[in-house]
Amino acid sequence: MRGPTGEEWICRVCWKPNRAQDASCYKCRSPRGVTPEEAAEAAKDIEARRALPEPVPDWVLALPVAIFRSYGRVWVRGAIGLLGVLALELFAAVTDLDWYVLTVGFAAGLLVAGLLAAEVSEGMRNREVWSFVVGIALSVVAVIGSITSFSIFAPDLLSPNAIRWGSVVVFGGAGVAAVTGLALVLTRRDTSGADARIDAD
């Protein structure tokens, strides 16, 4: 965890840094300036809420979480592999600068996508809506990127139709899992909200 910078303050409940103008923690919504006793009570409440049954069971989200966690690892390793390709290009004294730009660009894209996929998988575990939306976007980008990378780096390895369909099946399946998870989270959230309103009435 990074330390506070400038005028930032640290939440005493979840120990996350927050901006100076924030009156409450962005992560756990605890107010600024709580006493140690209040922080301990708030932490107990958070743990108690986490222990409650989730509106969407863990096994339902296990598939998209596992998929995007695996994607994150593969994409980060792919970025490292492309850095090896860059070293080979330098060793071979490739004179075409376009290849250097292309290799570095793909490596940076894979690294960013891999780190983002890891964050998405954690967000899905916590039933955060943004993670499913970003997961859908990542799936679309992955399909396009897979087709493009094959056409550039290995145009004769497989037929174009096989590349397209393979990319759609592999990465499109992750998009379908993210869409399904998003629909379940939103549906269960609406149902839970309706039940709470009925109980309040």
MDAnalysis code that builds the backbone (N, CA, C; Angstrom):
import MDAnalysis as mda
import numpy as np

u = mda.Universe.empty(603, n_residues=201, atom_resindex=np.repeat(np.arange(201), 3), trajectory=True)
u.add_TopologyAttr("name", ["N", "CA", "C"] * 201)
u.add_TopologyAttr("resid", np.arange(1, 202))
u.add_TopologyAttr("resname", ["MET", "ARG", "GLY", "PRO", "THR", "GLY", "GLU", "GLU", "TRP", "ILE", "CYS", "ARG", "VAL", "CYS", "TRP", "LYS", "PRO", "ASN", "ARG", "ALA", "GLN", "ASP", "ALA", "SER", "CYS", "TYR", "LYS", "CYS", "ARG", "SER", "PRO", "ARG", "GLY", "VAL", "THR", "PRO", "GLU", "GLU", "ALA", "ALA", "GLU", "ALA", "ALA", "LYS", "ASP", "ILE", "GLU", "ALA", "ARG", "ARG", "ALA", "LEU", "PRO", "GLU", "PRO", "VAL", "PRO", "ASP", "TRP", "VAL", "LEU", "ALA", "LEU", "PRO", "VAL", "ALA", "ILE", "PHE", "ARG", "SER", "TYR", "GLY", "ARG", "VAL", "TRP", "VAL", "ARG", "GLY", "ALA", "ILE", "GLY", "LEU", "LEU", "GLY", "VAL", "LEU", "ALA", "LEU", "GLU", "LEU", "PHE", "ALA", "ALA", "VAL", "THR", "ASP", "LEU", "ASP", "TRP", "TYR", "VAL", "LEU", "THR", "VAL", "GLY", "PHE", "ALA", "ALA", "GLY", "LEU", "LEU", "VAL", "ALA", "GLY", "LEU", "LEU", "ALA", "ALA", "GLU", "VAL", "SER", "GLU", "GLY", "MET", "ARG", "ASN", "ARG", "GLU", "VAL", "TRP", "SER", "PHE", "VAL", "VAL", "GLY", "ILE", "ALA", "LEU", "SER", "VAL", "VAL", "ALA", "VAL", "ILE", "GLY", "SER", "ILE", "THR", "SER", "PHE", "SER", "ILE", "PHE", "ALA", "PRO", "ASP", "LEU", "LEU", "SER", "PRO", "ASN", "ALA", "ILE", "ARG", "TRP", "GLY", "SER", "VAL", "VAL", "VAL", "PHE", "GLY", "GLY", "ALA", "GLY", "VAL", "ALA", "ALA", "VAL", "THR", "GLY", "LEU", "ALA", "LEU", "VAL", "LEU", "THR", "ARG", "ARG", "ASP", "THR", "SER", "GLY", "ALA", "ASP", "ALA", "ARG", "ILE", "ASP", "ALA", "ASP"])
u.atoms.positions = np.array([
    [0.848, -1.190, 0.000],
    [0.000, 0.000, 0.000],
    [0.882, 1.238, 0.000],
    [0.584, 2.182, -0.872],
    [1.388, 3.388, -0.930],
    [1.039, 4.317, 0.228],
    [1.989, 5.117, 0.645],
    [1.762, 6.060, 1.724],
    [1.077, 7.312, 1.223],
    [0.602, 8.149, 2.133],
    [-0.076, 9.381, 1.719],
    [0.915, 10.375, 1.136],
    [0.441, 11.165, 0.210],
    [1.267, 12.196, -0.398],
    [0.593, 13.544, -0.209],
    [1.395, 14.573, 0.042],
    [0.825, 15.906, 0.183],
    [-0.121, 15.993, 1.360],
    [-1.365, 16.388, 1.069],
    [-2.378, 16.590, 2.100],
    [-3.296, 15.391, 2.264],
    [-2.937, 14.251, 1.708],
    [-3.799, 13.076, 1.830],
    [-3.857, 12.595, 3.277],
    [-4.946, 11.891, 3.606],
    [-5.099, 11.328, 4.937],
    [-5.412, 9.842, 4.827],
    [-5.058, 9.110, 5.855],
    [-5.224, 7.660, 5.876],
    [-6.453, 7.295, 6.695],
    [-7.306, 6.453, 6.118],
    [-8.471, 5.964, 6.854],
    [-8.011, 5.014, 7.956],
    [-8.517, 5.199, 9.179],
    [-8.133, 4.359, 10.309],
    [-8.848, 3.021, 10.319],
    [-9.836, 2.850, 9.430],
    [-10.602, 1.605, 9.400],
    [-10.003, 0.619, 8.396],
    [-9.834, 1.086, 7.125],
    [-9.310, 0.190, 6.084],
    [-7.886, 0.536, 5.675],
    [-7.342, 1.648, 6.217],
    [-5.962, 2.064, 5.974],
    [-5.681, 2.366, 4.511],
    [-6.643, 2.989, 3.847],
    [-6.471, 3.432, 2.470],
    [-6.235, 4.945, 2.445],
    [-5.353, 5.431, 1.556],
    [-5.145, 6.874, 1.448],
    [-6.314, 7.551, 0.749],
    [-6.650, 8.753, 1.176],
    [-7.755, 9.515, 0.608],
    [-7.299, 10.941, 0.336],
    [-8.027, 11.616, -0.545],
    [-7.701, 13.001, -0.866],
    [-8.044, 13.922, 0.304],
    [-7.359, 15.056, 0.341],
    [-7.549, 15.980, 1.459],
    [-8.980, 16.500, 1.534],
    [-9.636, 16.669, 0.375],
    [-10.991, 17.231, 0.371],
    [-12.075, 16.200, 0.666],
    [-11.723, 14.937, 0.776],
    [-12.726, 13.904, 1.039],
    [-13.097, 13.889, 2.515],
    [-14.391, 13.931, 2.775],
    [-14.855, 13.897, 4.163],
    [-14.976, 12.477, 4.692],
    [-15.048, 11.508, 3.771],
    [-15.133, 10.106, 4.179],
    [-14.264, 9.267, 3.255],
    [-13.945, 8.084, 3.696],
    [-13.074, 7.186, 2.938],
    [-13.779, 6.704, 1.684],
    [-13.066, 6.718, 0.560],
    [-13.667, 6.273, -0.702],
    [-13.905, 4.774, -0.707],
    [-13.145, 4.017, 0.104],
    [-13.220, 2.564, 0.077],
    [-14.299, 2.032, 1.015],
    [-14.232, 2.437, 2.281],
    [-15.164, 1.877, 3.267],
    [-16.203, 2.872, 3.745],
    [-16.129, 4.127, 3.268],
    [-17.102, 5.179, 3.596],
    [-17.070, 5.596, 5.062],
    [-15.996, 5.284, 5.756],
    [-15.890, 5.723, 7.149],
    [-15.548, 7.209, 7.184],
    [-16.115, 7.978, 8.140],
    [-15.820, 9.421, 8.204],
    [-14.377, 9.684, 8.608],
    [-13.914, 10.847, 8.224],
    [-12.556, 11.249, 8.566],
    [-12.457, 11.625, 10.047],
    [-11.334, 11.298, 10.661],
    [-11.087, 11.708, 12.031],
    [-11.743, 10.844, 13.090],
    [-12.024, 9.575, 12.782],
    [-12.620, 8.698, 13.800],
    [-11.571, 8.366, 14.857],
    [-12.035, 8.094, 16.051],
    [-11.142, 7.698, 17.136],
    [-10.749, 6.237, 16.952],
    [-9.684, 5.788, 17.622],
    [-9.310, 4.369, 17.516],
    [-10.433, 3.421, 17.923],
    [-11.208, 3.817, 18.944],
    [-12.315, 2.961, 19.374],
    [-13.390, 2.881, 18.284],
    [-13.722, 4.027, 17.691],
    [-14.716, 4.036, 16.613],
    [-14.215, 3.257, 15.399],
    [-12.918, 3.373, 15.113],
    [-12.349, 2.640, 13.988],
    [-12.436, 1.138, 14.215],
    [-12.176, 0.707, 15.443],
    [-12.264, -0.722, 15.759],
    [-13.692, -1.232, 15.606],
    [-14.673, -0.443, 16.069],
    [-16.071, -0.837, 15.916],
    [-16.479, -0.892, 14.451],
    [-16.025, 0.107, 13.663],
    [-16.349, 0.115, 12.239],
    [-15.731, -1.077, 11.529],
    [-14.506, -1.430, 11.906],
    [-13.855, -2.593, 11.299],
    [-14.620, -3.874, 11.628],
    [-15.115, -3.969, 12.854],
    [-15.917, -5.144, 13.227],
    [-17.204, -5.212, 12.409],
    [-17.843, -4.067, 12.202],
    [-19.065, -4.032, 11.398],
    [-18.795, -4.467, 9.958],
    [-17.667, -4.011, 9.404],
    [-17.321, -4.392, 8.034],
    [-17.103, -5.895, 7.941],
    [-16.377, -6.447, 8.899],
    [-16.143, -7.894, 8.898],
    [-17.452, -8.661, 9.057],
    [-18.358, -8.135, 9.870],
    [-19.651, -8.800, 10.050],
    [-20.459, -8.781, 8.756],
    [-20.425, -7.649, 8.032],
    [-21.142, -7.570, 6.765],
    [-20.535, -8.522, 5.735],
    [-19.213, -8.654, 5.756],
    [-18.572, -9.573, 4.821],
    [-18.945, -11.019, 5.099],
    [-19.240, -11.324, 6.367],
    [-19.597, -12.691, 6.732],
    [-21.024, -13.049, 6.359],
    [-21.842, -12.051, 6.041],
    [-23.231, -12.323, 5.664],
    [-23.291, -12.998, 4.297],
    [-24.331, -13.800, 4.042],
    [-24.477, -14.423, 2.725],
    [-24.579, -13.361, 1.630],
    [-23.826, -13.560, 0.558],
    [-23.834, -12.608, -0.544],
    [-25.072, -12.775, -1.408],
    [-25.603, -11.671, -1.974],
    [-26.752, -11.783, -2.868],
    [-26.467, -12.687, -4.059],
    [-25.233, -12.650, -4.563],
    [-24.831, -13.529, -5.659],
    [-23.823, -14.523, -5.104],
    [-24.119, -15.827, -5.138],
    [-23.214, -16.821, -4.535],
    [-21.830, -16.808, -5.184],
    [-20.842, -17.270, -4.412],
    [-19.465, -17.309, -4.905],
    [-19.324, -18.186, -6.139],
    [-20.033, -19.307, -6.163],
    [-19.842, -20.235, -7.278],
    [-20.325, -19.644, -8.594],
    [-21.270, -18.707, -8.522],
    [-21.745, -18.062, -9.746],
    [-20.660, -17.185, -10.353],
    [-19.899, -16.506, -9.493],
    [-18.862, -15.589, -9.956],
    [-17.513, -16.263, -10.122],
    [-17.415, -17.534, -9.767],
    [-16.116, -18.215, -9.834],
    [-15.576, -18.246, -11.261],
    [-16.454, -18.457, -12.250],
    [-15.985, -18.570, -13.640],
    [-15.401, -17.261, -14.165],
    [-16.142, -16.132, -14.140],
    [-15.522, -14.898, -14.639],
    [-14.309, -14.460, -13.833],
    [-14.319, -14.695, -12.520],
    [-13.158, -14.333, -11.704],
    [-11.934, -15.127, -12.142],
    [-12.114, -16.451, -12.315],
    [-10.997, -17.301, -12.731],
    [-10.514, -16.937, -14.131],
    [-11.453, -16.628, -15.023],
    [-11.079, -16.292, -16.398],
    [-10.225, -15.029, -16.438],
    [-10.690, -13.977, -15.799],
    [-9.954, -12.710, -15.880],
    [-8.666, -12.744, -15.062],
    [-8.630, -13.531, -14.011],
    [-7.365, -13.682, -13.291],
    [-6.344, -14.395, -14.177],
    [-6.795, -15.420, -14.907],
    [-5.894, -16.121, -15.818],
    [-5.446, -15.219, -16.958],
    [-6.389, -14.442, -17.504],
    [-6.025, -13.493, -18.559],
    [-4.960, -12.518, -18.065],
    [-5.140, -12.027, -16.845],
    [-4.184, -11.071, -16.303],
    [-2.776, -11.648, -16.259],
    [-2.663, -12.887, -15.796],
    [-1.341, -13.515, -15.721],
    [-0.755, -13.741, -17.112],
    [-1.587, -14.236, -18.024],
    [-1.092, -14.525, -19.375],
    [-0.664, -13.252, -20.082],
    [-1.450, -12.184, -19.943],
    [-1.119, -10.937, -20.640],
    [0.141, -10.300, -20.075],
    [0.327, -10.355, -18.768],
    [1.557, -9.811, -18.186],
    [2.763, -10.614, -18.661],
    [2.622, -11.941, -18.693],
    [3.736, -12.764, -19.178],
    [3.976, -12.540, -20.667],
    [2.896, -12.294, -21.409],
    [3.058, -11.970, -22.818],
    [3.823, -10.679, -23.020],
    [3.564, -9.694, -22.156],
    [4.299, -8.427, -22.231],
    [5.779, -8.653, -21.966],
    [6.083, -9.508, -20.976],
    [7.485, -9.812, -20.683],
    [8.127, -10.528, -21.876],
    [7.364, -11.436, -22.502],
    [7.883, -12.134, -23.681],
    [8.171, -11.188, -24.836],
    [7.312, -10.194, -25.021],
    [7.540, -9.220, -26.090],
    [8.766, -8.359, -25.806],
    [9.071, -8.140, -24.540],
    [10.314, -7.442, -24.229],
    [11.516, -8.281, -24.662],
    [11.373, -9.607, -24.571],
    [12.417, -10.477, -25.103],
    [12.524, -10.363, -26.618],
    [11.381, -10.244, -27.284],
    [11.391, -10.032, -28.733],
    [12.078, -8.712, -29.075],
    [11.815, -7.690, -28.262],
    [12.467, -6.401, -28.476],
    [13.984, -6.526, -28.341],
    [14.425, -7.314, -27.352],
    [15.864, -7.518, -27.187],
    [16.460, -8.227, -28.398],
    [15.736, -9.192, -28.950],
    [16.210, -9.879, -30.154],
    [16.289, -8.925, -31.339],
    [15.307, -8.035, -31.449],
    [15.336, -7.049, -32.532],
    [16.555, -6.135, -32.399],
    [16.839, -5.736, -31.172],
    [18.023, -4.901, -30.955],
    [19.301, -5.671, -31.264],
    [19.336, -6.938, -30.855],
    [20.523, -7.767, -31.097],
    [20.730, -8.001, -32.590],
    [19.613, -8.155, -33.317],
    [19.696, -8.384, -34.765],
    [19.864, -7.088, -35.546],
    [19.898, -5.969, -34.852],
    [20.086, -4.657, -35.475],
    [19.033, -4.372, -36.544],
    [17.770, -4.603, -36.153],
    [16.675, -4.293, -37.072],
    [16.646, -2.788, -37.304],
    [16.598, -2.404, -38.570],
    [16.669, -0.977, -38.905],
    [15.307, -0.319, -39.053],
    [14.260, -1.121, -39.188],
    [12.914, -0.565, -39.354],
    [12.362, -0.169, -37.994],
    [12.227, 1.125, -37.754],
    [11.741, 1.609, -36.459],
    [10.299, 1.210, -36.188],
    [9.541, 0.931, -37.241],
    [8.134, 0.551, -37.053],
    [8.021, -0.711, -36.215],
    [8.964, -1.651, -36.392],
    [8.916, -2.881, -35.622],
    [9.170, -2.619, -34.138],
    [10.075, -1.688, -33.841],
    [10.325, -1.344, -32.443],
    [9.079, -0.726, -31.811],
    [8.477, 0.208, -32.541],
    [7.273, 0.874, -32.029],
    [6.153, -0.136, -31.831],
    [5.990, -1.042, -32.799],
    [4.928, -2.044, -32.731],
    [5.142, -2.981, -31.547],
    [6.374, -3.442, -31.361],
    [6.665, -4.371, -30.270],
    [6.468, -3.715, -28.912],
    [6.997, -2.499, -28.756],
    [6.839, -1.787, -27.487],
    [5.365, -1.472, -27.228],
    [4.645, -1.094, -28.276],
    [3.229, -0.784, -28.118],
    [2.421, -1.990, -27.673],
    [2.664, -3.138, -28.303],
    [1.956, -4.348, -27.901],
    [2.333, -4.772, -26.483],
    [3.623, -4.652, -26.137],
    [4.055, -5.027, -24.788],
    [3.387, -4.134, -23.740],
    [3.350, -2.830, -23.999],
    [2.702, -1.913, -23.064],
    [1.208, -2.200, -22.958],
    [0.567, -2.478, -24.108],
    [-0.856, -2.790, -24.088],
    [-1.159, -4.054, -23.305],
    [-0.324, -5.092, -23.502],
    [-0.528, -6.337, -22.762],
    [-0.305, -6.134, -21.268],
    [0.699, -5.347, -20.917],
    [0.969, -5.109, -19.496],
    [-0.185, -4.378, -18.829],
    [-0.678, -3.320, -19.477],
    [-1.797, -2.563, -18.921],
    [-3.048, -3.443, -18.821],
    [-3.319, -4.200, -19.902],
    [-4.495, -5.075, -19.902],
    [-4.374, -6.156, -18.831],
    [-3.165, -6.692, -18.635],
    [-2.975, -7.728, -17.625],
    [-3.197, -7.215, -16.221],
    [-2.638, -6.042, -15.914],
    [-2.837, -5.461, -14.593],
    [-4.300, -5.093, -14.364],
    [-4.944, -4.586, -15.422],
    [-6.354, -4.223, -15.308],
    [-7.223, -5.457, -15.119],
    [-6.892, -6.546, -15.822],
    [-7.650, -7.787, -15.664],
    [-7.543, -8.329, -14.246],
    [-6.370, -8.195, -13.630],
    [-6.216, -8.635, -12.240],
    [-7.105, -7.816, -11.312],
    [-7.158, -6.492, -11.531],
    [-8.041, -5.649, -10.727],
    [-9.507, -5.989, -10.976],
    [-9.841, -6.307, -12.227],
    [-11.218, -6.672, -12.568],
    [-11.629, -7.937, -11.833],
    [-10.745, -8.927, -11.786],
    [-11.085, -10.180, -11.106],
    [-11.345, -9.938, -9.615],
    [-10.543, -9.054, -9.000],
    [-10.779, -8.741, -7.588],
    [-12.092, -7.983, -7.409],
    [-12.387, -7.066, -8.343],
    [-13.652, -6.346, -8.274],
    [-14.852, -7.267, -8.430],
    [-14.727, -8.254, -9.306],
    [-15.813, -9.220, -9.477],
    [-16.046, -10.026, -8.209],
    [-14.978, -10.362, -7.521],
    [-15.129, -11.085, -6.256],
    [-15.916, -10.274, -5.243],
    [-15.749, -8.949, -5.306],
    [-16.453, -8.059, -4.370],
    [-17.801, -7.570, -4.900],
    [-18.236, -8.140, -6.056],
    [-19.540, -7.794, -6.655],
    [-19.621, -6.320, -7.049],
    [-18.528, -5.746, -7.527],
    [-18.508, -4.354, -7.934],
    [-18.900, -4.250, -9.410],
    [-19.896, -3.416, -9.687],
    [-20.471, -3.339, -11.028],
    [-19.426, -2.900, -12.053],
    [-18.578, -1.939, -11.683],
    [-17.602, -1.417, -12.645],
    [-16.715, -2.517, -13.196],
    [-16.395, -3.519, -12.367],
    [-15.480, -4.567, -12.810],
    [-16.076, -5.393, -13.945],
    [-17.382, -5.632, -13.903],
    [-18.023, -6.387, -14.978],
    [-18.077, -5.563, -16.264],
    [-18.339, -4.261, -16.125],
    [-18.363, -3.387, -17.307],
    [-16.980, -3.328, -17.962],
    [-15.953, -3.139, -17.132],
    [-14.587, -3.109, -17.661],
    [-14.208, -4.471, -18.238],
    [-14.672, -5.547, -17.612],
    [-14.399, -6.885, -18.137],
    [-14.982, -7.093, -19.518],
    [-16.176, -6.578, -19.744],
    [-16.787, -6.677, -21.078],
    [-15.947, -5.907, -22.094],
    [-15.529, -4.686, -21.711],
    [-14.699, -3.890, -22.607],
    [-13.366, -4.577, -22.886],
    [-12.763, -5.177, -21.860],
    [-11.506, -5.891, -22.048],
    [-11.668, -7.067, -23.007],
    [-12.800, -7.749, -22.929],
    [-13.043, -8.882, -23.824],
    [-13.111, -8.427, -25.274],
    [-13.803, -7.313, -25.508],
    [-13.900, -6.786, -26.878],
    [-12.524, -6.381, -27.390],
    [-11.764, -5.679, -26.549],
    [-10.418, -5.264, -26.944],
    [-9.528, -6.479, -27.185],
    [-9.691, -7.523, -26.364],
    [-8.879, -8.729, -26.517],
    [-9.165, -9.435, -27.837],
    [-10.426, -9.488, -28.229],
    [-10.768, -10.110, -29.517],
    [-10.095, -9.356, -30.656],
    [-10.230, -8.042, -30.636],
    [-9.633, -7.221, -31.692],
    [-8.105, -7.338, -31.663],
    [-7.532, -7.271, -30.468],
    [-6.080, -7.356, -30.348],
    [-5.528, -8.697, -30.767],
    [-6.245, -9.775, -30.450],
    [-5.789, -11.104, -30.845],
    [-5.762, -11.260, -32.359],
    [-6.831, -10.842, -33.010],
    [-6.889, -10.933, -34.473],
    [-5.795, -10.075, -35.102],
    [-5.616, -8.874, -34.566],
    [-4.607, -7.967, -35.116],
    [-3.196, -8.499, -34.924],
    [-2.895, -9.019, -33.724],
    [-1.541, -9.504, -33.450],
    [-1.193, -10.708, -34.317],
    [-2.158, -11.618, -34.529],
    [-1.894, -12.763, -35.406],
    [-1.646, -12.301, -36.840],
    [-2.435, -11.343, -37.293],
    [-2.277, -10.870, -38.670],
    [-0.951, -10.148, -38.884],
    [-0.382, -9.583, -37.797],
    [0.884, -8.846, -37.929],
    [2.085, -9.760, -37.697],
    [2.073, -10.502, -36.575],
    [3.247, -11.267, -36.184],
    [3.276, -12.674, -36.781],
    [2.128, -13.270, -37.043],
    [2.104, -14.645, -37.577],
    [0.977, -14.771, -38.603],
    [1.091, -14.071, -39.732],
    [-0.012, -14.079, -40.704],
    [-0.235, -15.434, -41.384],
    [0.802, -16.254, -41.456],
    [0.682, -17.532, -42.162],
    [0.560, -18.725, -41.216],
    [0.468, -18.467, -39.925],
    [0.416, -19.574, -38.973],
    [-0.915, -20.306, -39.027],
    [-2.012, -19.563, -39.079],
    [-3.352, -20.129, -39.146],
    [-4.157, -19.374, -40.182],
    [-5.255, -19.984, -40.581],
    [-6.123, -19.305, -41.530],
    [-6.828, -18.145, -40.842],
    [-7.145, -17.083, -41.571],
    [-7.819, -15.929, -40.953],
    [-9.126, -16.293, -40.264],
    [-9.900, -17.203, -40.873],
    [-11.170, -17.592, -40.248],
    [-10.944, -18.302, -38.919],
    [-9.919, -19.166, -38.868],
    [-9.622, -19.872, -37.616],
    [-9.202, -18.890, -36.540],
    [-8.420, -17.877, -36.910],
    [-7.985, -16.863, -35.948],
    [-9.183, -16.082, -35.430],
    [-10.073, -15.690, -36.344],
    [-11.237, -14.908, -35.920],
    [-12.122, -15.711, -34.980],
    [-12.467, -16.932, -35.396],
    [-13.364, -17.732, -34.578],
    [-12.720, -18.128, -33.255],
    [-11.426, -18.452, -33.292],
    [-10.736, -18.790, -32.052],
    [-10.711, -17.620, -31.081],
    [-10.468, -16.415, -31.602],
    [-10.454, -15.227, -30.745],
    [-11.830, -14.956, -30.160],
    [-12.859, -15.117, -30.977],
    [-14.222, -14.884, -30.500],
    [-14.598, -15.894, -29.426],
    [-14.241, -17.164, -29.641],
    [-14.595, -18.207, -28.665],
    [-13.848, -17.991, -27.352],
    [-12.517, -17.754, -27.438],
    [-11.709, -17.658, -26.223],
    [-12.030, -16.388, -25.442],
    [-11.954, -15.238, -26.134],
    [-12.141, -13.975, -25.424],
    [-13.605, -13.549, -25.359],
    [-14.378, -13.935, -26.385],
    [-15.809, -13.637, -26.333],
    [-16.497, -14.382, -25.214],
    [-16.000, -15.601, -24.908],
    [-16.567, -16.354, -23.791],
    [-16.407, -15.618, -22.472],
    [-15.269, -14.934, -22.312],
    [-15.066, -14.133, -21.104],
    [-16.055, -12.982, -21.064],
    [-16.329, -12.374, -22.222],
    [-17.313, -11.300, -22.283],
    [-18.697, -11.783, -21.905],
    [-19.059, -12.967, -22.382],
    [-20.360, -13.538, -22.032],
    [-20.448, -13.792, -20.523],
    [-19.355, -14.318, -19.948],
    [-19.340, -14.556, -18.501],
    [-19.473, -13.249, -17.731],
    [-18.813, -12.189, -18.212],
    [-18.910, -10.885, -17.550],
    [-20.313, -10.313, -17.669],
    [-20.924, -10.446, -18.844],
    [-22.293, -9.956, -19.031],
    [-23.255, -10.700, -18.100],
    [-23.090, -12.028, -18.020],
    [-23.954, -12.822, -17.150],
    [-23.784, -12.419, -15.689],
    [-22.520, -12.253, -15.268],
    [-22.273, -11.830, -13.893],
    [-22.855, -10.461, -13.601],
    [-22.718, -9.527, -14.555],
    [-23.277, -8.183, -14.374],
    [-24.789, -8.236, -14.239],
    [-25.436, -9.029, -15.088],
    [-26.896, -9.148, -15.021],
    [-27.341, -9.719, -13.677],
    [-26.613, -10.725, -13.182],
    [-26.977, -11.324, -11.896],
    [-26.776, -10.344, -10.747],
    [-25.643, -9.621, -10.777],
    [-25.381, -8.659, -9.703],
    [-26.442, -7.567, -9.676],
    [-26.773, -7.030, -10.851],
    [-27.778, -5.966, -10.907],
    [-29.154, -6.482, -10.516],
    [-29.501, -7.683, -10.979],
    [-30.810, -8.260, -10.667],
    [-30.950, -8.523, -9.175],
    [-29.908, -9.147, -8.587],
    [-29.967, -9.438, -7.152],
    [-29.945, -8.161, -6.326],
    [-29.198, -7.151, -6.817],
    [-29.155, -5.878, -6.086],
    [-30.523, -5.222, -6.070],
    [-31.206, -5.232, -7.234],
    [-32.552, -4.660, -7.284],
    [-33.509, -5.427, -6.393],
    [-33.362, -6.764, -6.398],
    [-34.235, -7.587, -5.564],
    [-34.005, -7.309, -4.087],
    [-32.700, -7.188, -3.715],
    [-32.387, -6.907, -2.312],
    [-32.908, -5.540, -1.902],
    [-32.798, -4.549, -2.792],
    [-33.316, -3.226, -2.494],
    [-34.805, -3.220, -2.326],
    [-35.515, -3.986, -3.169],
    [-36.976, -4.067, -3.064],
    [-37.374, -4.730, -1.757],
    [-36.637, -5.805, -1.380],
    [-36.954, -6.465, -0.126],
    [-36.726, -5.536, 1.058],
    [-35.656, -4.737, 1.004],
    [-35.380, -3.815, 2.099],
    [-36.470, -2.770, 2.225],
    [-36.966, -2.283, 1.080],
    [-38.039, -1.285, 1.129],
    [-39.325, -1.885, 1.693],
    [-39.600, -3.132, 1.339],
    [-40.804, -3.801, 1.863],
    [-40.699, -3.968, 3.377],
    [-39.466, -4.386, 3.839],
    [-39.278, -4.574, 5.276],
    [-39.424, -3.242, 6.012],
    [-38.924, -2.163, 5.386],
    [-39.019, -0.853, 6.028],
    [-40.473, -0.401, 6.140],
    [-41.275, -0.724, 5.096],
    [-42.675, -0.346, 5.153],
    [-43.406, -1.171, 6.207],
])
